Amino acid sequence: MTTLTADITIIGAGMAGASLVHLLAPARAAGMSVALIDRQPLQWQDDSDARPPSFDGRATALSFGTREILNQLGLWDAIASHACPIEHIQVSDEGRFGQAHLHATEQGTPALGYIIENHQLGQALLRDIVNADDLLQLTPLSVEQVKMNADGALLQLSDGRKLQTRLLIMADGGRSPLMTQLGIQSKRNDYGTHALVTQVECDQPHNNWAYERFSQDGPIAFLPLHKNQYAVVWTLDADVIDAMLALDEATLLAKLQQRIGHRVGRLTRIGSRVSYPLALVKASEQVRRSLVLLGNAAHSLHPVAGQGFNLTLRDAASLAEHLNKAALDGLNPGDLNVLERYLKQQVTDQRNTVTASDWLPRLFAQPNALVACARDGGLLALAAMPTARRLFARHAMGQGQRAARIG
């Protein structure tokens, strides 16, 4: 059978992999060949069962820093009309007096972030890729086996062909069987909770407010989506999730109303519901010679504060910065020194973001009265100190670290 070749091969055309293809435009222009492999086709109808799972009916939070990256890639104009700006955020502690407000005007930006449905984001990320002449598209195909060798990695494809690549980037999620083949372990810390994800409609417009409400049961987020609709992410204990999913619409709306209060108005309708277990998952290693793990394959976070995709995009931008430079300098993209420089650049951002996403729900779940008073004091201090608010918001907006050089 035919053996294909590529300098860089990306497995997974979800948010991480598709973004990286765009970020590698300078490397592609410099003559470095790039291949993209995915089990699903790169084009689909909105109601098609063939829609890739990364671009399902859920919604994603985009930080303002992510908007800046997408804008530099020329993608923001196609995304902006489908993305709802977050201009204000209320953070509160259920049943207590502590709360703080963040406002875009304090940051001098039009928004703190944006909410977009995954399928709309997917259409924008993949639209130009499907017509790219300098991209080897291997879809719908899967990789059945991977073997590392002196020249990089040799992939056995599901159609019988093989592909030899100098650098393999695995962006195919945290449950990739290929990680097991390569002996890469993941450390998984289960929270014992599930996220219930849905959309609700209210009797009043959201006015671009987002609400993050913490309780001993876990956080709940109401994120503005359409004029009077919110995307909802509700953290629930694993032993009650099935019962909550089975509730009739009126009962579930009443429970949601009780949890969020009437700050969003009266809840009038709820959409379809999905759930997934929550865990902090980190790969034991992210880079080897000729190998990089990206996105959920490298780290999967608690959805609190919506930092998962934003961290992934910053990782992808940093990786692309080093690979684009390698292409211009005539270096092997799989050289371990190149890949370790990428990881060194991102390790602090990853550590800070992972720690915050892990620490916040734990802190607000503590029933201890002294801890609760300290939480309230922290929120009140945040509310009273503009400088602290700006610094806090800056990190939440994905602007608390050095931006990768794109292009």
FIDREN-329570 format. One line per field, with one value per residue (C-alpha): residue in one letter; residue number from 1; x, y, z. Coordinates in pm, 1 decimal. Layout:
% FIDREN-329570
aa	c(A,...)
i	c(NUM,...)
east	c(X,...)
north	c(Y,...)
up	c(Z,...)
***
This chain:
% FIDREN-329570
aa	c(M,T,T,L,T,A,D,I,T,I,I,G,A,G,M,A,G,A,S,L,V,H,L,L,A,P,A,R,A,A,G,M,S,V,A,L,I,D,R,Q,P,L,Q,W,Q,D,D,S,D,A,R,P,P,S,F,D,G,R,A,T,A,L,S,F,G,T,R,E,I,L,N,Q,L,G,L,W,D,A,I,A,S,H,A,C,P,I,E,H,I,Q,V,S,D,E,G,R,F,G,Q,A,H,L,H,A,T,E,Q,G,T,P,A,L,G,Y,I,I,E,N,H,Q,L,G,Q,A,L,L,R,D,I,V,N,A,D,D,L,L,Q,L,T,P,L,S,V,E,Q,V,K,M,N,A,D,G,A,L,L,Q,L,S,D,G,R,K,L,Q,T,R,L,L,I,M,A,D,G,G,R,S,P,L,M,T,Q,L,G,I,Q,S,K,R,N,D,Y,G,T,H,A,L,V,T,Q,V,E,C,D,Q,P,H,N,N,W,A,Y,E,R,F,S,Q,D,G,P,I,A,F,L,P,L,H,K,N,Q,Y,A,V,V,W,T,L,D,A,D,V,I,D,A,M,L,A,L,D,E,A,T,L,L,A,K,L,Q,Q,R,I,G,H,R,V,G,R,L,T,R,I,G,S,R,V,S,Y,P,L,A,L,V,K,A,S,E,Q,V,R,R,S,L,V,L,L,G,N,A,A,H,S,L,H,P,V,A,G,Q,G,F,N,L,T,L,R,D,A,A,S,L,A,E,H,L,N,K,A,A,L,D,G,L,N,P,G,D,L,N,V,L,E,R,Y,L,K,Q,Q,V,T,D,Q,R,N,T,V,T,A,S,D,W,L,P,R,L,F,A,Q,P,N,A,L,V,A,C,A,R,D,G,G,L,L,A,L,A,A,M,P,T,A,R,R,L,F,A,R,H,A,M,G,Q,G,Q,R,A,A,R,I,G)
i	c(1,2,3,4,5,6,7,8,9,10,11,12,13,14,15,16,17,18,19,20,21,22,23,24,25,26,27,28,29,30,31,32,33,34,35,36,37,38,39,40,41,42,43,44,45,46,47,48,49,50,51,52,53,54,55,56,57,58,59,60,61,62,63,64,65,66,67,68,69,70,71,72,73,74,75,76,77,78,79,80,81,82,83,84,85,86,87,88,89,90,91,92,93,94,95,96,97,98,99,100,101,102,103,104,105,106,107,108,109,110,111,112,113,114,115,116,117,118,119,120,121,122,123,124,125,126,127,128,129,130,131,132,133,134,135,136,137,138,139,140,141,142,143,144,145,146,147,148,149,150,151,152,153,154,155,156,157,158,159,160,161,162,163,164,165,166,167,168,169,170,171,172,173,174,175,176,177,178,179,180,181,182,183,184,185,186,187,188,189,190,191,192,193,194,195,196,197,198,199,200,201,202,203,204,205,206,207,208,209,210,211,212,213,214,215,216,217,218,219,220,221,222,223,224,225,226,227,228,229,230,231,232,233,234,235,236,237,238,239,240,241,242,243,244,245,246,247,248,249,250,251,252,253,254,255,256,257,258,259,260,261,262,263,264,265,266,267,268,269,270,271,272,273,274,275,276,277,278,279,280,281,282,283,284,285,286,287,288,289,290,291,292,293,294,295,296,297,298,299,300,301,302,303,304,305,306,307,308,309,310,311,312,313,314,315,316,317,318,319,320,321,322,323,324,325,326,327,328,329,330,331,332,333,334,335,336,337,338,339,340,341,342,343,344,345,346,347,348,349,350,351,352,353,354,355,356,357,358,359,360,361,362,363,364,365,366,367,368,369,370,371,372,373,374,375,376,377,378,379,380,381,382,383,384,385,386,387,388,389,390,391,392,393,394,395,396,397,398,399,400,401,402,403,404,405,406,407)
east	c(0.0,98.2,305.4,227.4,462.5,418.3,637.8,362.9,57.1,-233.2,-472.3,-806.1,-991.4,-1177.0,-1121.9,-757.0,-652.4,-846.3,-707.8,-354.3,-391.6,-465.3,-181.7,64.9,-1.9,353.1,506.7,288.1,385.0,751.4,704.2,643.5,381.3,90.6,-159.6,-488.6,-659.1,-1007.6,-1271.5,-1541.2,-1574.4,-1470.3,-1801.9,-2149.1,-2501.9,-2620.6,-2866.5,-2631.4,-2534.4,-2191.4,-2114.8,-1784.7,-1836.8,-1621.9,-1884.0,-2200.6,-2490.3,-2296.8,-2145.9,-1791.4,-1660.3,-1403.9,-1183.0,-1093.2,-739.4,-881.7,-1068.9,-737.8,-575.4,-870.8,-868.0,-499.4,-582.5,-853.1,-1126.4,-1299.5,-1521.2,-1681.2,-1728.1,-1835.4,-2191.6,-2256.1,-2075.2,-2252.8,-2034.8,-2003.2,-1988.9,-2053.3,-1991.8,-2140.3,-1959.3,-2153.6,-2158.5,-2502.7,-2671.6,-2404.8,-2334.8,-2012.6,-2028.6,-1827.6,-1896.3,-1656.9,-1717.7,-1561.6,-1551.7,-1299.1,-1071.9,-1113.0,-1237.8,-1573.4,-1622.1,-1469.9,-1531.8,-1784.4,-2015.7,-2064.6,-2235.3,-1981.4,-2120.2,-2092.6,-1733.6,-1667.3,-1804.8,-1577.6,-1265.6,-1317.7,-1457.4,-1122.0,-948.2,-1163.2,-1045.2,-677.1,-457.5,-148.7,-313.6,-329.3,-678.9,-728.4,-1095.1,-1299.5,-1017.7,-872.5,-523.6,-518.9,-157.0,136.7,501.8,779.0,1091.8,1415.2,1232.4,946.5,622.9,472.8,93.3,-124.5,-443.9,-783.4,-790.8,-474.1,-231.1,58.0,184.2,536.0,558.4,842.5,613.3,290.7,49.2,-222.4,-526.9,-781.7,-907.9,-822.7,-936.6,-716.5,-615.9,-297.7,-175.8,-199.2,-7.1,272.2,276.6,161.3,-37.3,-289.8,-341.7,-714.6,-865.7,-1242.2,-1448.4,-1742.9,-1963.0,-2119.3,-2188.5,-2548.0,-2537.3,-2843.2,-2987.8,-3271.6,-3496.9,-3606.0,-3880.8,-3627.5,-3309.8,-2975.2,-2816.1,-2482.3,-2452.4,-2296.0,-2347.9,-2112.9,-2274.0,-2095.9,-2248.0,-2152.6,-2303.8,-2080.3,-2087.3,-2358.6,-2297.4,-2554.2,-2380.1,-2553.7,-2618.1,-2905.4,-3120.7,-3301.8,-3129.1,-2846.3,-2614.7,-2618.0,-2346.6,-2463.2,-2233.6,-2418.3,-2317.8,-2281.8,-2550.7,-2823.3,-2739.7,-2959.4,-3259.3,-3208.7,-3184.8,-3510.8,-3712.8,-3992.7,-3935.0,-4137.9,-3969.9,-3619.3,-3690.4,-3811.4,-3493.1,-3277.5,-3478.3,-3425.4,-3051.8,-2992.9,-3267.2,-3451.0,-3146.3,-3200.3,-3578.3,-3826.3,-3711.7,-3969.7,-3820.2,-3535.7,-3356.2,-3211.7,-2987.1,-2656.6,-2417.0,-2060.8,-1844.8,-1602.5,-1239.2,-901.0,-696.5,-331.1,-104.3,215.9,412.1,317.2,619.4,863.6,1090.5,853.7,542.9,316.9,-10.2,-248.7,-588.4,-776.8,-510.7,-269.3,-505.6,-879.3,-1011.7,-1314.3,-1546.2,-1558.0,-1461.7,-1464.1,-1086.3,-1046.9,-1048.8,-880.1,-580.8,-573.3,-566.0,-281.9,-94.5,-158.3,-43.5,276.9,344.2,284.3,522.0,806.3,709.4,677.4,1022.3,1159.3,1015.8,1177.5,1509.5,1503.1,1485.5,1313.1,973.8,1005.2,1337.2,1307.8,1477.7,1208.1,927.4,1079.7,1113.0,739.4,655.3,887.2,709.0,364.7,428.2,351.0,28.8,-81.0,1.5,-179.2,-489.8,-515.6,-463.3,-729.7,-987.7,-920.4,-904.5,-1209.1,-1486.5,-1310.1,-1282.2,-1648.7,-1759.9,-1602.4,-1877.3,-1637.9,-1768.2,-1421.7,-1349.4,-1688.5,-1617.1,-1277.5,-1445.3,-1692.5,-1412.8,-1222.8,-1524.9,-1600.3,-1236.4,-1254.4,-1570.2,-1408.6,-1066.5,-1062.8,-695.6,-756.3,-1060.7,-862.8,-583.7,-832.2,-1025.8,-706.9,-613.2,-969.6,-955.9,-645.4,-415.4,-210.4,81.8,307.1,116.4,255.3,393.0,160.1,275.8)
north	c(0.0,364.2,533.6,901.5,1157.0,1483.6,1709.2,1769.3,1550.8,1656.4,1389.3,1548.6,1825.2,1953.8,2294.8,2232.7,2067.7,2299.9,2607.3,2476.6,2431.9,2805.4,2896.1,2695.7,2904.1,3053.2,2704.8,2585.6,2892.6,2812.4,2470.4,2253.7,1990.9,1944.8,1657.3,1656.9,1331.2,1295.0,1023.7,1263.6,1462.1,1828.0,1951.3,1883.7,2014.0,2176.3,1893.0,1616.0,1319.7,1348.3,1669.2,1618.4,1568.4,1873.1,2086.0,1960.1,2160.3,2294.7,2642.6,2761.6,3065.7,3265.3,3501.7,3842.8,3712.6,3431.4,3688.9,3866.1,3542.9,3460.8,3816.0,3789.2,3467.6,3646.3,3430.6,3669.0,3837.9,3500.8,3425.1,3765.9,3759.4,3431.6,3523.5,3699.5,3953.4,3929.6,4287.8,4221.1,3926.4,3874.0,3627.5,3530.7,3284.8,3128.0,3203.7,3453.5,3822.6,3797.9,3899.7,4097.5,4252.5,4274.2,4516.2,4543.1,4921.3,4889.1,4696.9,4939.9,4657.7,4602.3,4273.3,4054.6,3752.1,3588.4,3287.0,3092.6,2766.4,2499.3,2422.2,2787.9,2799.5,2476.9,2607.6,2911.8,2710.0,2451.1,2666.3,2766.5,2441.6,2228.4,2437.6,2455.8,2328.7,2302.5,2070.9,1691.6,1606.6,1247.5,1230.6,1043.8,815.0,696.0,600.8,236.2,219.3,449.7,352.9,597.0,552.2,731.8,954.4,1048.7,849.4,589.5,580.8,294.0,442.5,273.5,259.1,47.7,325.4,435.9,785.5,877.2,1211.4,1404.2,1543.0,1391.6,1620.6,1430.8,1654.9,1373.6,1408.6,1269.4,914.0,846.8,478.9,598.0,743.6,395.9,249.9,498.2,428.0,778.2,773.8,1028.6,1129.5,1160.0,1330.6,1271.6,1540.2,1305.7,1552.6,1593.5,1900.6,1937.0,2147.7,2307.4,2634.8,2832.7,3114.7,3398.0,3659.9,3945.4,4017.6,3928.4,4264.2,4087.0,3980.8,3647.6,3492.6,3254.9,3136.5,2909.5,2681.1,2378.1,2160.3,2318.8,2617.7,2709.4,2943.3,3135.9,3263.6,3504.3,3347.6,3503.7,3805.5,3638.1,3301.6,3165.9,2868.9,2692.6,2477.7,2329.8,2117.1,1836.4,1540.4,1218.2,1044.4,1293.6,1368.2,1094.4,1203.5,1566.8,1475.9,1279.9,1566.7,1720.9,2069.7,2259.5,2090.2,2138.2,2503.0,2553.5,2402.3,2617.4,2925.9,2846.7,2812.4,3128.7,3345.3,3612.8,3811.5,3667.9,3713.2,3426.3,3111.2,3014.5,2735.1,2486.2,2315.3,1967.3,1845.8,1665.9,1575.5,1458.5,1363.6,1623.4,1547.1,1709.9,1504.3,1569.4,1365.6,1239.9,1400.9,1645.6,1631.0,1369.1,1374.2,1395.7,1400.4,1664.3,1625.1,1917.5,2013.4,1759.5,1502.3,1715.2,1852.5,1855.4,2110.3,2174.7,2402.8,2670.8,3007.8,2847.4,2834.5,2499.8,2605.9,2937.0,2760.9,2516.3,2799.0,2971.6,2638.8,2598.6,2954.2,2902.9,2568.8,2725.3,3009.1,2759.2,2536.9,2833.9,2949.9,2598.7,2598.4,2933.0,2816.8,2483.6,2278.2,1946.5,2024.9,1709.8,1813.9,1771.8,2106.0,2285.3,2108.9,2158.0,2531.4,2539.1,2356.0,2574.5,2881.9,2747.4,2564.7,2862.7,2950.6,2587.7,2552.5,2873.6,2799.8,2436.1,2527.0,2799.1,2578.0,2302.7,2528.9,2752.2,2488.1,2323.0,2650.7,2740.2,2386.6,2413.5,2427.8,2558.2,2891.8,3048.9,2951.6,3088.8,3420.2,3436.0,3374.5,3652.5,3882.1,3807.6,3880.0,4201.2,4309.6,4238.7,4447.1,4737.7,4743.5,4846.3,4752.1,4400.8,4366.8,4471.4,4223.0,3944.0,4022.7,4046.4,3688.8,3567.5,3740.1,3541.6,3843.0,3766.8,3611.5,3676.1,3649.4,3412.4,3565.3,3475.6,3512.0)
up	c(0.0,-47.9,223.4,250.2,401.5,590.6,799.3,1056.4,1112.7,1332.7,1457.0,1540.6,1355.6,1659.7,1810.4,1899.2,1574.0,1344.1,1521.5,1489.0,1113.2,1083.5,1319.8,1107.3,795.2,800.9,820.1,534.3,330.1,399.4,240.1,544.0,460.2,702.5,720.8,913.6,1013.3,1161.0,1194.4,1072.7,748.9,767.6,627.9,764.3,767.7,1091.3,1153.7,1040.6,1255.6,1094.1,1283.7,1469.3,1844.9,1926.0,1749.0,1916.5,2056.2,2354.4,2382.4,2446.9,2632.0,2435.9,2634.5,2494.1,2445.8,2232.7,2024.3,1959.6,1838.5,1612.9,1479.6,1387.7,1201.2,1002.9,1157.5,1393.6,1133.9,1054.3,1425.5,1558.3,1425.5,1612.4,1935.9,2221.0,2406.2,2783.7,2907.8,3277.0,3511.6,3855.5,4082.9,4395.1,4684.0,4727.6,5057.6,5161.8,5113.3,4912.6,4547.6,4294.4,3954.4,3659.9,3373.6,3028.0,3058.0,3342.7,3106.4,2818.1,2594.7,2420.8,2607.5,2877.9,2660.1,2428.8,2420.5,2099.4,2015.2,1928.3,1583.6,1482.4,1602.2,1415.7,1088.1,1112.7,1199.2,925.8,644.4,495.8,585.0,353.8,56.3,154.5,-130.6,92.5,347.2,316.1,439.6,547.5,647.9,740.5,853.8,1181.9,1294.3,1399.6,1508.7,1565.9,1589.5,1670.1,1457.5,1370.6,1119.1,1349.8,1359.8,1126.0,1126.1,1009.0,863.9,862.8,480.7,470.3,383.6,600.9,675.1,783.7,962.9,1122.8,1394.2,1525.0,1712.0,1895.8,1940.0,1945.4,2301.7,2640.8,2569.3,2270.5,2242.5,2071.5,2402.1,2550.0,2254.8,2321.8,2694.1,2791.9,3114.1,3234.5,3594.9,3653.7,3956.0,3952.6,4122.2,4180.2,3992.4,3650.5,3441.2,3329.0,3013.2,2858.9,2732.3,2889.4,2777.5,3006.4,3004.4,2986.9,2788.1,2943.2,2856.7,2814.5,3178.8,3280.0,3623.0,3804.8,4127.4,4373.1,4633.2,4841.5,4567.2,4301.8,4067.4,3821.7,3528.6,3323.5,3011.1,2768.1,2432.0,2236.8,2326.9,2615.5,2625.6,2837.0,2805.7,3143.4,3297.9,3629.8,3845.6,4023.2,4236.6,4041.9,4250.6,4149.0,3785.7,3635.1,3839.3,3736.6,3369.6,3398.5,3546.6,3344.6,3206.0,3465.0,3761.4,3626.8,3546.0,3902.1,4042.3,3816.1,3913.9,4281.5,4228.2,4022.9,4176.7,3976.0,3866.7,3516.2,3524.3,3504.3,3328.4,3067.0,2857.4,2862.3,2574.6,2538.3,2817.9,2812.2,3090.3,3130.8,3430.3,3561.9,3629.1,3618.1,3371.3,3294.3,3069.2,3229.8,2946.1,2671.2,2443.0,2322.8,2022.3,1723.9,1944.6,2104.5,2295.3,2254.0,2395.5,2606.1,2525.6,2731.2,2997.5,3063.6,3314.9,3531.1,3327.0,3599.9,3445.6,3097.7,3053.6,2872.6,2507.8,2584.3,2740.3,2449.5,2196.2,2382.8,2383.2,2010.1,1937.2,2135.5,1966.5,1625.2,1706.9,1756.6,1462.6,1226.5,1331.5,1280.4,927.8,845.0,995.1,810.3,1130.7,1189.2,1349.8,1558.9,1712.9,2089.6,2156.7,1952.1,2138.4,2482.9,2417.5,2345.1,2667.4,2873.8,2738.1,2830.4,3157.2,3383.9,3200.7,3214.6,3583.6,3682.6,3476.1,3583.8,3950.6,3943.2,3772.8,4026.6,4331.8,4283.2,4305.9,4598.8,4786.7,4746.4,4836.6,5182.7,5450.6,5717.6,5850.9,5867.5,5507.4,5401.5,5574.8,5404.7,5067.5,5127.9,5239.2,4919.4,4700.3,4886.7,4856.6,4485.6,4464.3,4652.2,4483.1,4114.0,4069.9,4204.1,3978.0,3673.8,3749.1,3816.5,3498.7,3295.2,3381.3,3320.3,2981.0,2884.4,2890.2,3198.6,3011.9,2715.4,2390.4,2130.4,1812.2,1527.7,1169.9)
***
